[in-house]
C-alpha cells in the first residue's frame, strides 16, 4: 500500500535532528518540584528542554510546564531592566532604567530606613529558590517584617507537621512508593511534588496497590484513584479523627511503635485549677515521667528499658494524680463527638464508608505488615533483629492548608499515621534528610522589642517556632509587632 501523500513521503526526513550545540544541566523551576533538566543551547540560545533521565527527582520525566520553561527566557512580556515609576501611583507610567541607577536609588531609600527604624522595611517575596538568601538579607537589614509566599500557601501544613512529627509532606519526605500497599491522598489535585507523585502513582498502579483520594472534586490525580471519596470542603480533619475513633475502638494501633517513638506514655499532671494541670510530669532533672509496669514505679520515660503503662491512673512522688498522654488521647477520640455517624453529618461521607476505610487501613497496616530481615539499632540503643513496615502511606496539601483549620487537620493526619506506626518504616511515609527535626525545631522568631536596633542586624532569622508565650512577637500590651500581625 502506498504512503498517503504528505506522510513520510521523503525518506530523507530527519526525525531526530541535532537541536543544539551545547547541553546545560540544571533544575526546572516552573514549579517547586525541582526536576532535573537538560537544556539544549544553539548559538547561546535555549532551543529545547528535556527531562534528565539521571536526575533522582524525576528520572527524565518532564511535564508540559517544564517544557515551556523556555519562555522564562524569551517571552516578549519578560522584564529585562528595572522599571522606575514616573507618573502618579496607579497610573502605570514607568521608564526603563539601568541597574546602576536602580541600585543607587534603592540604597538611598533603604539606607535611610535602616539607619532610623529597620522595621519600616516590609520585605515580602514570592515563591522562588532563594528564601535562604532573602531571609538572611532581611535579618542582616534588621527588619522582622519578612516573609515569603508560604504564609499564603501551605506553611500551616509545614508547621503542623514540624510541631507534630518533626516534618511534613512534600520535600520533607515521601511515601515509600516501592513498598506501600495503601495510599491515601487528602486535598490534592496537582502538587508541587508533581512529577515524583505521578511516577509514584504509576508504581502503585503497576503493583496493584490501592490509591484512595479524599477530595471534594474528582480531578487531577483523583482521576486514576481506585476509590474517590467526595468530601465536604474543609472537613477532612473530622473524617480523619473518626477513623482514629474506629482504630482506637478496635484496638488497631501500633503500641510498640508508640512506646518507642512518641510521648504518649508520658504522664500528664491532673491537678485541676492549678498552673501545672495538663503539663507533663517531670523528675528533678527535667526528664518526663512514665509509670513502669514492671518496676511498679514512676521512672524517667527516656530509660531504654522502660516498660511504660499506656493507660491507668497513677500517683506521682509528690502525691498528685497523673495519667499517660495516650489515655487522654483515647478518651478524647473515643467520645461520641468523633463517631462515624457524627462525622458523616459533617463531612458528607457515609458512616459505613468511614468504618470501611478504617478497617482497610488497619488490615493493611497490621495483617499485611512487611518484615525486612535487617538488624538495626533504635534511638535509645536498643537492638532489633528485623524491621517491621506498616505499608500504609499518606499525602496531603493545598486542599487541607487552604482552610483556617489546616494546621490542626494536618496534625490529625500525622496522628493517624503515628497510631498506625507508618512513619519512617518500610512501606510508610519516609523522610528525606535533614528531616525529621527536633519537635519543634530550635529556631525561635526574632524581632521582639529591644531586638530591633537601628543600623544593626537582627540576632537571628525573623521566622521561627514559638515554644511559649514568651516567644511571641508582641509588645507589652500583647499587640502584634509584625506588620502582617503574625505573632
Ligand atoms: S513538575 Fe514540571 S514544572 Fe515542576 S519542576 Fe518538574 S518539569 Fe518543572
Boltz pocket constraint, residues with backbone or C-beta under 6 A from the ligand:
constraints:
  - pocket:
      binder: B
      contacts: [[A, 28], [A, 29], [A, 30], [A, 31], [A, 32], [A, 33], [A, 34], [A, 35], [A, 58], [A, 61], [A, 62], [A, 63], [A, 64], [A, 65], [A, 66], [A, 67], [A, 192], [A, 194], [A, 195]]
      max_distance: 6.0
